[in-house]
Each structure stands twice: as C-alpha cells, then as structure tokens.
Amino acid sequence: MPGPIIEHVNLTVTNPARTAALMERLFDWHIRWAGPARDGGTSIHVGDERFYIALYAPPGEPEARFPKGAPLNHVGILVDDLDRIEDKVAEAGLKPFNHGDYSPGRRFYFLDYDGIEYEIVSYG
C-alpha cells in the first residue's frame, strides 16, 4: 500500500438514493452497498473499488441544515475531463460557480441538492 489514503467520507443527506444517483451520473461511480444504518437510518455507499462516499439519512424528517461551511467546507473530486463534468452538473439542474484556473489545475464548484459544496478539479 502506498501510504494512508482516504477510504471514505460519510455525509448526512436528506435523500441518499437521490444523491447516489447524482454521483453515479456525474462520476460514473456505482453503488457499492446500501442498507440499514445506525439509529434506524439508511445509508448508501457510492464510489469505485478504491473509495466511496457514504450517504447517510437518519430516520424521520431531516434536522435543520448546517449553514454553508459549517462543519464542512467542501468535498474535492479529481476528474480527467472538467468540461464534461460541468455539463453533467448543469444537466442535473445544478449551477457550477467559482471557476478557477490556477496551479495545480482548473476547477469549479457546485452545491448538491442538500447544499453540500463540491469542488471539481482537473490537473490535465
């Protein structure tokens, strides 16, 4: 093993199936596992064979949402074709913003259906 890597990130969302479908559409990932989770909630793990994002929803109505940036600033996703992903984000009805082109690569951001911010970056 080359050293420590992030194996997964766990995010609380209002609808794991909807967010997993978005991740599959944007990044060509797949659902690795889905089922019951702690406290009677549900979880879907979406990613590839190396890593995944665990999407968790507690039972019942979602609690109040966190303000932007608290406690999470954003999730960074490295892609080969930034323009292709940006097109897919727009096709999903989400708005890319804050485009940048500085070392080490180009990037843009978007907010998912729950207001979670993603930074999409390409070094190519």
C-alpha positions in Angstrom: 0.0 0.0 0.0 1.4 3.4 -1.0 0.5 5.1 2.3 -2.6 6.4 4.0 -5.4 7.4 1.7 -9.0 8.5 2.4 -11.1 5.3 2.1 -14.5 7.0 2.5 -16.3 10.2 3.6 -19.6 10.0 5.4 -22.2 12.7 4.6 -25.6 13.2 6.1 -28.1 13.9 3.3 -31.9 14.1 3.1 -32.3 11.5 0.3 -29.3 9.1 -0.1 -30.8 7.5 -3.2 -31.1 10.9 -5.0 -27.6 11.9 -4.1 -26.2 8.5 -5.0 -27.9 8.7 -8.4 -26.3 12.2 -8.9 -22.8 10.8 -8.1 -23.4 7.8 -10.5 -24.4 10.2 -13.2 -21.6 12.8 -12.7 -18.7 10.5 -12.0 -19.6 7.1 -13.4 -19.5 5.6 -9.9 -21.6 2.7 -8.7 -23.4 1.8 -5.5 -21.1 -0.5 -3.5 -23.6 -1.1 -0.7 -27.0 0.1 0.6 -28.9 -0.8 3.7 -29.9 0.0 7.2 -27.6 2.2 9.3 -27.2 3.4 12.8 -30.2 4.7 14.8 -32.7 3.3 12.3 -31.4 5.3 9.4 -30.3 4.3 5.9 -27.0 4.5 4.1 -25.8 4.1 0.5 -22.1 3.8 -0.3 -21.3 5.1 -3.8 -17.9 5.2 -5.4 -15.5 2.8 -7.1 -13.3 0.0 -5.9 -10.8 2.3 -4.2 -13.0 4.7 -2.2 -16.6 5.8 -1.7 -18.9 8.4 -0.2 -21.2 7.1 2.5 -24.6 8.9 2.2 -26.5 8.6 5.4 -30.0 9.7 6.3 -31.4 9.4 9.8 -34.9 8.2 10.3 -37.8 10.6 10.1 -37.7 14.2 9.0 -34.2 15.7 8.4 -32.9 18.0 11.1 -32.1 21.6 10.4 -29.4 22.1 7.8 -26.0 23.4 8.7 -25.1 26.8 7.4 -22.7 26.8 4.4 -19.2 25.9 5.5 -20.2 24.5 8.9 -18.9 22.0 9.6 -17.8 21.0 6.1 -16.3 23.5 3.6 -16.4 21.2 0.5 -15.6 17.8 -0.9 -13.0 17.8 -3.6 -13.3 15.4 -6.6 -10.5 15.0 -9.1 -11.6 14.3 -12.7 -10.0 13.9 -16.1 -12.5 16.0 -18.1 -13.6 19.0 -16.2 -15.8 20.4 -19.0 -17.7 17.1 -19.3 -18.5 17.0 -15.6 -19.5 20.6 -15.7 -22.0 19.8 -18.5 -23.4 16.9 -16.4 -23.7 19.2 -13.3 -25.8 21.7 -15.4 -27.9 18.8 -16.9 -28.7 17.8 -13.4 -30.2 21.2 -12.8 -27.3 22.4 -10.5 -25.3 25.5 -11.1 -21.5 25.5 -11.4 -19.8 28.6 -10.0 -16.4 30.0 -8.9 -14.4 28.8 -11.8 -10.7 28.9 -11.4 -7.6 28.2 -13.4 -4.5 28.3 -11.2 -1.8 25.8 -10.1 -2.2 22.9 -9.8 -5.3 22.8 -12.1 -8.6 24.1 -13.3 -11.7 23.9 -11.1 -15.3 24.8 -10.4 -17.7 24.3 -7.6 -21.4 23.4 -7.2 -23.9 22.8 -4.4 -25.8 19.5 -4.4 -29.5 19.1 -3.6 -28.7 19.4 0.2 -26.4 22.4 -0.2 -23.2 20.4 0.2 -20.4 22.0 -1.8 -18.2 20.1 -4.2 -15.0 21.3 -5.8 -14.4 19.6 -9.1 -10.8 19.8 -10.2 -8.7 18.6 -13.1 -4.9 18.6 -13.3 -4.9 17.7 -17.0 
